Amino acid sequence: MKRPPTDLRTQRRQTEHRLLLGVVFVLVLGGGGLIGWLYGAEALVSALVCLLPGAGALLLLWLLLALLEKA
């Protein structure tokens, strides 16, 4: 029985998207949640000021690499 061809590029792209979203969620929600739990709401606000631009930088780098890959 013949198997249909697999689209490895699509699978890799989906895996990269899922990993990127997982890292951003763990960074912001996990790290922010722990900071908020341990140090309180004021520290959480201060931490989000750093965590959100950090997550944005990761997204920007991923976007840049994705655009370079298509070129």
PQR file with spaces between the fields and no chain letter, atoms N, CA, C, O and H, PARSE charges and radii, in Angstrom:
ATOM       1  N    MET     1       0.839   -1.165    0.000 -0.4000 1.5000
ATOM       2  CA   MET     1       0.000    0.000    0.000 -0.0000 2.0000
ATOM       3  C    MET     1       0.896    1.243    0.000  0.5500 1.7000
ATOM       4  O    MET     1       1.848    1.334    0.775 -0.5500 1.4000
ATOM       5  N    LYS     2       0.587    2.166   -0.851 -0.4000 1.5000
ATOM       6  CA   LYS     2       1.399    3.357   -1.012 -0.0000 2.0000
ATOM       7  C    LYS     2       0.953    4.455   -0.044  0.5500 1.7000
ATOM       8  O    LYS     2      -0.238    4.737    0.093 -0.5500 1.4000
ATOM       9  H    LYS     2      -0.187    2.093   -1.481  0.4000 1.0000
ATOM      10  N    ARG     3       1.927    5.063    0.619 -0.4000 1.5000
ATOM      11  CA   ARG     3       1.626    6.138    1.558 -0.0000 2.0000
ATOM      12  C    ARG     3       1.625    7.474    0.835  0.5500 1.7000
ATOM      13  O    ARG     3       2.376    7.661   -0.122 -0.5500 1.4000
ATOM      14  H    ARG     3       2.894    4.834    0.508  0.4000 1.0000
ATOM      15  N    PRO     4       0.793    8.400    1.278 -0.5600 1.5000
ATOM      16  CA   PRO     4       0.827    9.736    0.683  0.2800 2.0000
ATOM      17  C    PRO     4       2.110   10.455    1.106  0.5500 1.7000
ATOM      18  O    PRO     4       2.640   10.185    2.183 -0.5500 1.4000
ATOM      19  N    PRO     5       2.602   11.349    0.286 -0.5600 1.5000
ATOM      20  CA   PRO     5       3.832   12.060    0.643  0.2800 2.0000
ATOM      21  C    PRO     5       3.603   12.962    1.855  0.5500 1.7000
ATOM      22  O    PRO     5       2.524   13.524    2.041 -0.5500 1.4000
ATOM      23  N    THR     6       4.632   13.081    2.658 -0.4000 1.5000
ATOM      24  CA   THR     6       4.533   13.945    3.831 -0.0000 2.0000
ATOM      25  C    THR     6       5.109   15.317    3.493  0.5500 1.7000
ATOM      26  O    THR     6       6.066   15.436    2.729 -0.5500 1.4000
ATOM      27  H    THR     6       5.509   12.625    2.506  0.4000 1.0000
ATOM      28  N    ASP     7       4.520   16.318    4.064 -0.4000 1.5000
ATOM      29  CA   ASP     7       4.971   17.684    3.852 -0.0000 2.0000
ATOM      30  C    ASP     7       5.798   18.096    5.067  0.5500 1.7000
ATOM      31  O    ASP     7       5.272   18.653    6.030 -0.5500 1.4000
ATOM      32  H    ASP     7       3.742   16.221    4.684  0.4000 1.0000
ATOM      33  N    LEU     8       7.085   17.818    5.009 -0.4000 1.5000
ATOM      34  CA   LEU     8       7.956   18.063    6.154 -0.0000 2.0000
ATOM      35  C    LEU     8       8.154   19.548    6.422  0.5500 1.7000
ATOM      36  O    LEU     8       8.359   19.942    7.570 -0.5500 1.4000
ATOM      37  H    LEU     8       7.513   17.365    4.227  0.4000 1.0000
ATOM      38  N    ARG     9       8.097   20.376    5.390 -0.4000 1.5000
ATOM      39  CA   ARG     9       8.246   21.822    5.601 -0.0000 2.0000
ATOM      40  C    ARG     9       7.095   22.365    6.438  0.5500 1.7000
ATOM      41  O    ARG     9       7.309   23.160    7.354 -0.5500 1.4000
ATOM      42  H    ARG     9       7.930   20.056    4.457  0.4000 1.0000
ATOM      43  N    THR    10       5.898   21.945    6.132 -0.4000 1.5000
ATOM      44  CA   THR    10       4.730   22.400    6.896 -0.0000 2.0000
ATOM      45  C    THR    10       4.807   21.903    8.333  0.5500 1.7000
ATOM      46  O    THR    10       4.505   22.644    9.268 -0.5500 1.4000
ATOM      47  H    THR    10       5.724   21.299    5.388  0.4000 1.0000
ATOM      48  N    GLN    11       5.211   20.656    8.505 -0.4000 1.5000
ATOM      49  CA   GLN    11       5.345   20.117    9.858 -0.0000 2.0000
ATOM      50  C    GLN    11       6.393   20.881   10.650  0.5500 1.7000
ATOM      51  O    GLN    11       6.180   21.182   11.825 -0.5500 1.4000
ATOM      52  H    GLN    11       5.457   20.054    7.745  0.4000 1.0000
ATOM      53  N    ARG    12       7.528   21.202   10.024 -0.4000 1.5000
ATOM      54  CA   ARG    12       8.592   21.946   10.706 -0.0000 2.0000
ATOM      55  C    ARG    12       8.111   23.344   11.067  0.5500 1.7000
ATOM      56  O    ARG    12       8.381   23.832   12.165 -0.5500 1.4000
ATOM      57  H    ARG    12       7.701   20.958    9.070  0.4000 1.0000
ATOM      58  N    ARG    13       7.402   23.990   10.149 -0.4000 1.5000
ATOM      59  CA   ARG    13       6.893   25.339   10.393 -0.0000 2.0000
ATOM      60  C    ARG    13       5.892   25.335   11.548  0.5500 1.7000
ATOM      61  O    ARG    13       5.929   26.219   12.405 -0.5500 1.4000
ATOM      62  H    ARG    13       7.182   23.594    9.257  0.4000 1.0000
ATOM      63  N    GLN    14       5.006   24.351   11.573 -0.4000 1.5000
ATOM      64  CA   GLN    14       4.035   24.248   12.665 -0.0000 2.0000
ATOM      65  C    GLN    14       4.733   24.000   13.998  0.5500 1.7000
ATOM      66  O    GLN    14       4.355   24.573   15.020 -0.5500 1.4000
ATOM      67  H    GLN    14       4.976   23.634   10.877  0.4000 1.0000
ATOM      68  N    THR    15       5.753   23.143   13.984 -0.4000 1.5000
ATOM      69  CA   THR    15       6.503   22.871   15.202 -0.0000 2.0000
ATOM      70  C    THR    15       7.218   24.119   15.690  0.5500 1.7000
ATOM      71  O    THR    15       7.244   24.384   16.892 -0.5500 1.4000
ATOM      72  H    THR    15       6.060   22.677   13.154  0.4000 1.0000
ATOM      73  N    GLU    16       7.798   24.889   14.781 -0.4000 1.5000
ATOM      74  CA   GLU    16       8.466   26.128   15.168 -0.0000 2.0000
ATOM      75  C    GLU    16       7.477   27.116   15.773  0.5500 1.7000
ATOM      76  O    GLU    16       7.785   27.761   16.775 -0.5500 1.4000
ATOM      77  H    GLU    16       7.777   24.674   13.805  0.4000 1.0000
ATOM      78  N    HIS    17       6.288   27.246   15.177 -0.4000 1.5000
ATOM      79  CA   HIS    17       5.267   28.148   15.722 -0.0000 2.0000
ATOM      80  C    HIS    17       4.876   27.730   17.135  0.5500 1.7000
ATOM      81  O    HIS    17       4.785   28.560   18.039 -0.5500 1.4000
ATOM      82  H    HIS    17       6.037   26.722   14.363  0.4000 1.0000
ATOM      83  N    ARG    18       4.649   26.447   17.307 -0.4000 1.5000
ATOM      84  CA   ARG    18       4.225   25.950   18.622 -0.0000 2.0000
ATOM      85  C    ARG    18       5.320   26.143   19.663  0.5500 1.7000
ATOM      86  O    ARG    18       5.032   26.531   20.796 -0.5500 1.4000
ATOM      87  H    ARG    18       4.722   25.773   16.573  0.4000 1.0000
ATOM      88  N    LEU    19       6.565   25.880   19.297 -0.4000 1.5000
ATOM      89  CA   LEU    19       7.671   26.073   20.235 -0.0000 2.0000
ATOM      90  C    LEU    19       7.835   27.543   20.601  0.5500 1.7000
ATOM      91  O    LEU    19       8.056   27.875   21.765 -0.5500 1.4000
ATOM      92  H    LEU    19       6.799   25.565   18.377  0.4000 1.0000
ATOM      93  N    LEU    20       7.727   28.419   19.614 -0.4000 1.5000
ATOM      94  CA   LEU    20       7.856   29.847   19.878 -0.0000 2.0000
ATOM      95  C    LEU    20       6.761   30.326   20.820  0.5500 1.7000
ATOM      96  O    LEU    20       7.041   31.035   21.786 -0.5500 1.4000
ATOM      97  H    LEU    20       7.548   28.149   18.668  0.4000 1.0000
ATOM      98  N    LEU    21       5.519   29.945   20.549 -0.4000 1.5000
ATOM      99  CA   LEU    21       4.423   30.337   21.431 -0.0000 2.0000
ATOM     100  C    LEU    21       4.594   29.745   22.825  0.5500 1.7000
ATOM     101  O    LEU    21       4.287   30.403   23.820 -0.5500 1.4000
ATOM     102  H    LEU    21       5.291   29.369   19.764  0.4000 1.0000
ATOM     103  N    GLY    22       5.074   28.529   22.904 -0.4000 1.5000
ATOM     104  CA   GLY    22       5.324   27.911   24.209 -0.0000 2.0000
ATOM     105  C    GLY    22       6.375   28.661   24.999  0.5500 1.7000
ATOM     106  O    GLY    22       6.212   28.878   26.199 -0.5500 1.4000
ATOM     107  H    GLY    22       5.324   27.995   22.096  0.4000 1.0000
ATOM     108  N    VAL    23       7.452   29.061   24.341 -0.4000 1.5000
ATOM     109  CA   VAL    23       8.508   29.808   25.022 -0.0000 2.0000
ATOM     110  C    VAL    23       7.992   31.153   25.501  0.5500 1.7000
ATOM     111  O    VAL    23       8.275   31.558   26.628 -0.5500 1.4000
ATOM     112  H    VAL    23       7.585   28.885   23.365  0.4000 1.0000
ATOM     113  N    VAL    24       7.239   31.850   24.661 -0.4000 1.5000
ATOM     114  CA   VAL    24       6.704   33.161   25.050 -0.0000 2.0000
ATOM     115  C    VAL    24       5.740   33.012   26.221  0.5500 1.7000
ATOM     116  O    VAL    24       5.798   33.796   27.168 -0.5500 1.4000
ATOM     117  H    VAL    24       7.009   31.521   23.745  0.4000 1.0000
ATOM     118  N    PHE    25       4.855   32.019   26.173 -0.4000 1.5000
ATOM     119  CA   PHE    25       3.917   31.827   27.274 -0.0000 2.0000
ATOM     120  C    PHE    25       4.623   31.442   28.567  0.5500 1.7000
ATOM     121  O    PHE    25       4.267   31.940   29.635 -0.5500 1.4000
ATOM     122  H    PHE    25       4.808   31.382   25.404  0.4000 1.0000
ATOM     123  N    VAL    26       5.610   30.572   28.488 -0.4000 1.5000
ATOM     124  CA   VAL    26       6.344   30.190   29.694 -0.0000 2.0000
ATOM     125  C    VAL    26       7.114   31.392   30.242  0.5500 1.7000
ATOM     126  O    VAL    26       7.164   31.603   31.454 -0.5500 1.4000
ATOM     127  H    VAL    26       5.900   30.168   27.621  0.4000 1.0000
ATOM     128  N    LEU    27       7.705   32.167   29.357 -0.4000 1.5000
ATOM     129  CA   LEU    27       8.459   33.340   29.796 -0.0000 2.0000
ATOM     130  C    LEU    27       7.547   34.344   30.489  0.5500 1.7000
ATOM     131  O    LEU    27       7.826   34.767   31.611 -0.5500 1.4000
ATOM     132  H    LEU    27       7.664   31.995   28.372  0.4000 1.0000
ATOM     133  N    VAL    28       6.465   34.723   29.828 -0.4000 1.5000
ATOM     134  CA   VAL    28       5.604   35.779   30.361 -0.0000 2.0000
ATOM     135  C    VAL    28       4.678   35.249   31.466  0.5500 1.7000
ATOM     136  O    VAL    28       4.650   35.798   32.567 -0.5500 1.4000
ATOM     137  H    VAL    28       6.239   34.379   28.917  0.4000 1.0000
ATOM     138  N    LEU    29       3.933   34.199   31.176 -0.4000 1.5000
ATOM     139  CA   LEU    29       2.968   33.709   32.165 -0.0000 2.0000
ATOM     140  C    LEU    29       3.643   32.939   33.298  0.5500 1.7000
ATOM     141  O    LEU    29       3.331   33.149   34.470 -0.5500 1.4000
ATOM     142  H    LEU    29       3.955   33.752   30.281  0.4000 1.0000
ATOM     143  N    GLY    30       4.557   32.059   32.949 -0.4000 1.5000
ATOM     144  CA   GLY    30       5.243   31.290   33.989 -0.0000 2.0000
ATOM     145  C    GLY    30       6.144   32.152   34.850  0.5500 1.7000
ATOM     146  O    GLY    30       6.060   32.135   36.078 -0.5500 1.4000
ATOM     147  H    GLY    30       4.811   31.888   31.997  0.4000 1.0000
ATOM     148  N    GLY    31       7.009   32.909   34.187 -0.4000 1.5000
ATOM     149  CA   GLY    31       7.920   33.774   34.932 -0.0000 2.0000
ATOM     150  C    GLY    31       7.186   34.874   35.665  0.5500 1.7000
ATOM     151  O    GLY    31       7.468   35.142   36.833 -0.5500 1.4000
ATOM     152  H    GLY    31       7.077   32.923   33.189  0.4000 1.0000
ATOM     153  N    GLY    32       6.242   35.519   34.985 -0.4000 1.5000
ATOM     154  CA   GLY    32       5.455   36.562   35.633 -0.0000 2.0000
ATOM     155  C    GLY    32       4.614   36.017   36.768  0.5500 1.7000
ATOM     156  O    GLY    32       4.483   36.657   37.811 -0.5500 1.4000
ATOM     157  H    GLY    32       6.013   35.302   34.036  0.4000 1.0000
ATOM     158  N    GLY    33       4.052   34.852   36.575 -0.4000 1.5000
ATOM     159  CA   GLY    33       3.259   34.232   37.648 -0.0000 2.0000
ATOM     160  C    GLY    33       4.086   33.928   38.876  0.5500 1.7000
ATOM     161  O    GLY    33       3.652   34.175   40.001 -0.5500 1.4000
ATOM     162  H    GLY    33       4.158   34.332   35.727  0.4000 1.0000
ATOM     163  N    LEU    34       5.283   33.391   38.665 -0.4000 1.5000
ATOM     164  CA   LEU    34       6.150   33.107   39.807 -0.0000 2.0000
ATOM     165  C    LEU    34       6.585   34.382   40.521  0.5500 1.7000
ATOM     166  O    LEU    34       6.604   34.440   41.751 -0.5500 1.4000
ATOM     167  H    LEU    34       5.635   33.190   37.751  0.4000 1.0000
ATOM     168  N    ILE    35       6.929   35.390   39.749 -0.4000 1.5000
ATOM     169  CA   ILE    35       7.341   36.656   40.364 -0.0000 2.0000
ATOM     170  C    ILE    35       6.176   37.268   41.135  0.5500 1.7000
ATOM     171  O    ILE    35       6.352   37.746   42.256 -0.5500 1.4000
ATOM     172  H    ILE    35       6.913   35.344   38.750  0.4000 1.0000
ATOM     173  N    GLY    36       4.992   37.254   40.536 -0.4000 1.5000
ATOM     174  CA   GLY    36       3.819   37.773   41.235 -0.0000 2.0000
ATOM     175  C    GLY    36       3.494   36.997   42.499  0.5500 1.7000
ATOM     176  O    GLY    36       3.118   37.584   43.514 -0.5500 1.4000
ATOM     177  H    GLY    36       4.849   36.866   39.626  0.4000 1.0000
ATOM     178  N    TRP    37       3.635   35.694   42.441 -0.4000 1.5000
ATOM     179  CA   TRP    37       3.343   34.848   43.597 -0.0000 2.0000
ATOM     180  C    TRP    37       4.356   35.056   44.716  0.5500 1.7000
ATOM     181  O    TRP    37       3.987   35.137   45.888 -0.5500 1.4000
ATOM     182  H    TRP    37       3.940   35.217   41.617  0.4000 1.0000
ATOM     183  N    LEU    38       5.634   35.143   44.353 -0.4000 1.5000
ATOM     184  CA   LEU    38       6.680   35.271   45.363 -0.0000 2.0000
ATOM     185  C    LEU    38       6.823   36.687   45.907  0.5500 1.7000
ATOM     186  O    LEU    38       7.047   36.873   47.103 -0.5500 1.4000
ATOM     187  H    LEU    38       5.934   35.077   43.401  0.4000 1.0000
ATOM     188  N    TYR    39       6.694   37.691   45.031 -0.4000 1.5000
ATOM     189  CA   TYR    39       7.029   39.055   45.435 -0.0000 2.0000
ATOM     190  C    TYR    39       5.851   40.016   45.426  0.5500 1.7000
ATOM     191  O    TYR    39       5.986   41.135   45.920 -0.5500 1.4000
ATOM     192  H    TYR    39       6.512   37.540   44.059  0.4000 1.0000
ATOM     193  N    GLY    40       4.715   39.630   44.889 -0.4000 1.5000
ATOM     194  CA   GLY    40       3.542   40.488   44.931 -0.0000 2.0000
ATOM     195  C    GLY    40       3.252   41.182   43.615  0.5500 1.7000
ATOM     196  O    GLY    40       3.984   41.042   42.636 -0.5500 1.4000
ATOM     197  H    GLY    40       4.606   38.721   44.488  0.4000 1.0000
ATOM     198  N    ALA    41       2.157   41.937   43.621 -0.4000 1.5000
ATOM     199  CA   ALA    41       1.653   42.562   42.408 -0.0000 2.0000
ATOM     200  C    ALA    41       2.562   43.676   41.899  0.5500 1.7000
ATOM     201  O    ALA    41       2.718   43.843   40.689 -0.5500 1.4000
ATOM     202  H    ALA    41       1.562   42.051   44.417  0.4000 1.0000
ATOM     203  N    GLU    42       3.159   44.437   42.809 -0.4000 1.5000
ATOM     204  CA   GLU    42       4.043   45.530   42.373 -0.0000 2.0000
ATOM     205  C    GLU    42       5.259   44.991   41.625  0.5500 1.7000
ATOM     206  O    GLU    42       5.676   45.556   40.614 -0.5500 1.4000
ATOM     207  H    GLU    42       3.032   44.302   43.792  0.4000 1.0000
ATOM     208  N    ALA    43       5.813   43.912   42.121 -0.4000 1.5000
ATOM     209  CA   ALA    43       6.951   43.300   41.449 -0.0000 2.0000
ATOM     210  C    ALA    43       6.535   42.688   40.116  0.5500 1.7000
ATOM     211  O    ALA    43       7.314   42.677   39.163 -0.5500 1.4000
ATOM     212  H    ALA    43       5.474   43.453   42.942  0.4000 1.0000
ATOM     213  N    LEU    44       5.320   42.183   40.053 -0.4000 1.5000
ATOM     214  CA   LEU    44       4.818   41.612   38.799 -0.0000 2.0000
ATOM     215  C    LEU    44       4.743   42.682   37.723  0.5500 1.7000
ATOM     216  O    LEU    44       5.138   42.440   36.582 -0.5500 1.4000
ATOM     217  H    LEU    44       4.688   42.191   40.827  0.4000 1.0000
ATOM     218  N    VAL    45       4.245   43.852   38.066 -0.4000 1.5000
ATOM     219  CA   VAL    45       4.166   44.942   37.099 -0.0000 2.0000
ATOM     220  C    VAL    45       5.566   45.318   36.625  0.5500 1.7000
ATOM     221  O    VAL    45       5.788   45.524   35.432 -0.5500 1.4000
ATOM     222  H    VAL    45       3.924   44.048   38.993  0.4000 1.0000
ATOM     223  N    SER    46       6.504   45.406   37.556 -0.4000 1.5000
ATOM     224  CA   SER    46       7.885   45.725   37.178 -0.0000 2.0000
ATOM     225  C    SER    46       8.493   44.632   36.307  0.5500 1.7000
ATOM     226  O    SER    46       9.231   44.919   35.365 -0.5500 1.4000
ATOM     227  H    SER    46       6.324   45.239   38.525  0.4000 1.0000
ATOM     228  N    ALA    47       8.183   43.391   36.623 -0.4000 1.5000
ATOM     229  CA   ALA    47       8.717   42.278   35.844 -0.0000 2.0000
ATOM     230  C    ALA    47       8.138   42.256   34.442  0.5500 1.7000
ATOM     231  O    ALA    47       8.849   41.959   33.481 -0.5500 1.4000
ATOM     232  H    ALA    47       7.583   43.158   37.388  0.4000 1.0000
ATOM     233  N    LEU    48       6.853   42.567   34.314 -0.4000 1.5000
ATOM     234  CA   LEU    48       6.234   42.567   32.983 -0.0000 2.0000
ATOM     235  C    LEU    48       6.831   43.647   32.095  0.5500 1.7000
ATOM     236  O    LEU    48       6.866   43.498   30.873 -0.5500 1.4000
ATOM     237  H    LEU    48       6.276   42.808   35.095  0.4000 1.0000
ATOM     238  N    VAL    49       7.300   44.735   32.700 -0.4000 1.5000
ATOM     239  CA   VAL    49       7.970   45.776   31.927 -0.0000 2.0000
ATOM     240  C    VAL    49       9.220   45.206   31.254  0.5500 1.7000
ATOM     241  O    VAL    49       9.608   45.665   30.180 -0.5500 1.4000
ATOM     242  H    VAL    49       7.271   44.856   33.693  0.4000 1.0000
ATOM     243  N    CYS    50       9.839   44.230   31.866 -0.4000 1.5000
ATOM     244  CA   CYS    50      11.025   43.588   31.272 -0.0000 2.0000
ATOM     245  C    CYS    50      10.672   42.355   30.447  0.5500 1.7000
ATOM     246  O    CYS    50      11.266   42.124   29.394 -0.5500 1.4000
ATOM     247  H    CYS    50       9.525   43.857   32.739  0.4000 1.0000
ATOM     248  N    LEU    51       9.716   41.566   30.912 -0.4000 1.5000
ATOM     249  CA   LEU    51       9.391   40.305   30.239 -0.0000 2.0000
ATOM     250  C    LEU    51       8.705   40.518   28.889  0.5500 1.7000
ATOM     251  O    LEU    51       8.990   39.798   27.932 -0.5500 1.4000
ATOM     252  H    LEU    51       9.234   41.753   31.768  0.4000 1.0000
ATOM     253  N    LEU    52       7.819   41.484   28.804 -0.4000 1.5000
ATOM     254  CA   LEU    52       7.108   41.698   27.543 -0.0000 2.0000
ATOM     255  C    LEU    52       8.027   42.185   26.426  0.5500 1.7000
ATOM     256  O    LEU    52       7.920   41.675   25.311 -0.5500 1.4000
ATOM     257  H    LEU    52       7.588   42.069   29.581  0.4000 1.0000
ATOM     258  N    PRO    53       8.929   43.148   26.663 -0.5600 1.5000
ATOM     259  CA   PRO    53       9.876   43.480   25.586  0.2800 2.0000
ATOM     260  C    PRO    53      10.808   42.318   25.243  0.5500 1.7000
ATOM     261  O    PRO    53      11.207   42.165   24.089 -0.5500 1.4000
ATOM     262  N    GLY    54      11.155   41.504   26.234 -0.4000 1.5000
ATOM     263  CA   GLY    54      11.973   40.321   25.957 -0.0000 2.0000
ATOM     264  C    GLY    54      11.247   39.341   25.047  0.5500 1.7000
ATOM     265  O    GLY    54      11.837   38.789   24.118 -0.5500 1.4000
ATOM     266  H    GLY    54      10.831   41.629   27.172  0.4000 1.0000
ATOM     267  N    ALA    55       9.967   39.130   25.318 -0.4000 1.5000
ATOM     268  CA   ALA    55       9.160   38.258   24.460 -0.0000 2.0000
ATOM     269  C    ALA    55       9.007   38.880   23.081  0.5500 1.7000
ATOM     270  O    ALA    55       9.041   38.177   22.071 -0.5500 1.4000
ATOM     271  H    ALA    55       9.487   39.579   26.073  0.4000 1.0000
ATOM     272  N    GLY    56       8.839   40.199   23.037 -0.4000 1.5000
ATOM     273  CA   GLY    56       8.751   40.891   21.748 -0.0000 2.0000
ATOM     274  C    GLY    56      10.028   40.758   20.942  0.5500 1.7000
ATOM     275  O    GLY    56       9.979   40.607   19.721 -0.5500 1.4000
ATOM     276  H    GLY    56       8.811   40.770   23.857  0.4000 1.0000
ATOM     277  N    ALA    57      11.174   40.811   21.614 -0.4000 1.5000
ATOM     278  CA   ALA    57      12.446   40.640   20.919 -0.0000 2.0000
ATOM     279  C    ALA    57      12.571   39.236   20.333  0.5500 1.7000
ATOM     280  O    ALA    57      13.064   39.066   19.218 -0.5500 1.4000
ATOM     281  H    ALA    57      11.214   40.933   22.605  0.4000 1.0000
ATOM     282  N    LEU    58      12.124   38.230   21.087 -0.4000 1.5000
ATOM     283  CA   LEU    58      12.135   36.858   20.552 -0.0000 2.0000
ATOM     284  C    LEU    58      11.251   36.746   19.322  0.5500 1.7000
ATOM     285  O    LEU    58      11.638   36.136   18.325 -0.5500 1.4000
ATOM     286  H    LEU    58      11.723   38.368   21.993  0.4000 1.0000
ATOM     287  N    LEU    59      10.064   37.337   19.394 -0.4000 1.5000
ATOM     288  CA   LEU    59       9.154   37.294   18.247 -0.0000 2.0000
ATOM     289  C    LEU    59       9.739   38.038   17.049  0.5500 1.7000
ATOM     290  O    LEU    59       9.601   37.596   15.909 -0.5500 1.4000
ATOM     291  H    LEU    59       9.750   37.832   20.204  0.4000 1.0000
ATOM     292  N    LEU    60      10.384   39.156   17.311 -0.4000 1.5000
ATOM     293  CA   LEU    60      10.996   39.927   16.228 -0.0000 2.0000
ATOM     294  C    LEU    60      12.137   39.148   15.571  0.5500 1.7000
ATOM     295  O    LEU    60      12.249   39.139   14.345 -0.5500 1.4000
ATOM     296  H    LEU    60      10.496   39.515   18.237  0.4000 1.0000
ATOM     297  N    LEU    61      12.971   38.505   16.359 -0.4000 1.5000
ATOM     298  CA   LEU    61      14.054   37.696   15.795 -0.0000 2.0000
ATOM     299  C    LEU    61      13.508   36.530   14.983  0.5500 1.7000
ATOM     300  O    LEU    61      14.019   36.217   13.907 -0.5500 1.4000
ATOM     301  H    LEU    61      12.880   38.513   17.355  0.4000 1.0000
ATOM     302  N    TRP    62      12.460   35.886   15.509 -0.4000 1.5000
ATOM     303  CA   TRP    62      11.872   34.774   14.769 -0.0000 2.0000
ATOM     304  C    TRP    62      11.286   35.263   13.443  0.5500 1.7000
ATOM     305  O    TRP    62      11.437   34.609   12.411 -0.5500 1.4000
ATOM     306  H    TRP    62      12.046   36.140   16.383  0.4000 1.0000
ATOM     307  N    LEU    63      10.619   36.416   13.482 -0.4000 1.5000
ATOM     308  CA   LEU    63      10.043   36.972   12.263 -0.0000 2.0000
ATOM     309  C    LEU    63      11.128   37.312   11.249  0.5500 1.7000
ATOM     310  O    LEU    63      10.974   37.044   10.057 -0.5500 1.4000
ATOM     311  H    LEU    63      10.497   36.947   14.321  0.4000 1.0000
ATOM     312  N    LEU    64      12.208   37.890   11.711 -0.4000 1.5000
ATOM     313  CA   LEU    64      13.327   38.219   10.828 -0.0000 2.0000
ATOM     314  C    LEU    64      13.903   36.963   10.174  0.5500 1.7000
ATOM     315  O    LEU    64      14.159   36.950    8.970 -0.5500 1.4000
ATOM     316  H    LEU    64      12.333   38.108   12.679  0.4000 1.0000
ATOM     317  N    LEU    65      14.103   35.918   10.959 -0.4000 1.5000
ATOM     318  CA   LEU    65      14.632   34.673   10.401 -0.0000 2.0000
ATOM     319  C    LEU    65      13.648   34.018    9.443  0.5500 1.7000
ATOM     320  O    LEU    65      14.051   33.440    8.433 -0.5500 1.4000
ATOM     321  H    LEU    65      13.895   35.929   11.937  0.4000 1.0000
ATOM     322  N    ALA    66      12.358   34.106    9.757 -0.4000 1.5000
ATOM     323  CA   ALA    66      11.352   33.544    8.866 -0.0000 2.0000
ATOM     324  C    ALA    66      11.339   34.286    7.526  0.5500 1.7000
ATOM     325  O    ALA    66      11.206   33.666    6.471 -0.5500 1.4000
ATOM     326  H    ALA    66      12.031   34.575   10.577  0.4000 1.0000
ATOM     327  N    LEU    67      11.479   35.616    7.572 -0.4000 1.5000
ATOM     328  CA   LEU    67      11.529   36.386    6.325 -0.0000 2.0000
ATOM     329  C    LEU    67      12.780   36.078    5.523  0.5500 1.7000
ATOM     330  O    LEU    67      12.722   35.991    4.296 -0.5500 1.4000
ATOM     331  H    LEU    67      11.588   36.120    8.429  0.4000 1.0000
ATOM     332  N    LEU    68      13.907   35.911    6.194 -0.4000 1.5000
ATOM     333  CA   LEU    68      15.151   35.558    5.489 -0.0000 2.0000
ATOM     334  C    LEU    68      15.053   34.175    4.857  0.5500 1.7000
ATOM     335  O    LEU    68      15.615   33.938    3.788 -0.5500 1.4000
ATOM     336  H    LEU    68      13.954   35.981    7.190  0.4000 1.0000
ATOM     337  N    GLU    69      14.347   33.271    5.508 -0.4000 1.5000
ATOM     338  CA   GLU    69      14.184   31.918    4.975 -0.0000 2.0000
ATOM     339  C    GLU    69      13.369   31.938    3.679  0.5500 1.7000
ATOM     340  O    GLU    69      13.641   31.161    2.764 -0.5500 1.4000
ATOM     341  H    GLU    69      13.890   33.464    6.377  0.4000 1.0000
ATOM     342  N    LYS    70      12.385   32.813    3.598 -0.4000 1.5000
ATOM     343  CA   LYS    70      11.545   32.881    2.407 -0.0000 2.0000
ATOM     344  C    LYS    70      12.239   33.570    1.249  0.5500 1.7000
ATOM     345  O    LYS    70      11.886   33.341    0.092 -0.5500 1.4000
ATOM     346  H    LYS    70      12.164   33.445    4.341  0.4000 1.0000
ATOM     347  N    ALA    71      13.224   34.412    1.542 -0.4000 1.5000
ATOM     348  CA   ALA    71      13.904   35.155    0.485 -0.0000 2.0000
ATOM     349  C    ALA    71      14.867   34.297   -0.295  0.5500 1.7000
ATOM     350  O    ALA    71      15.517   34.784   -1.220 -0.5500 1.4000
ATOM     351  H    ALA    71      13.511   34.598    2.481  0.4000 1.0000
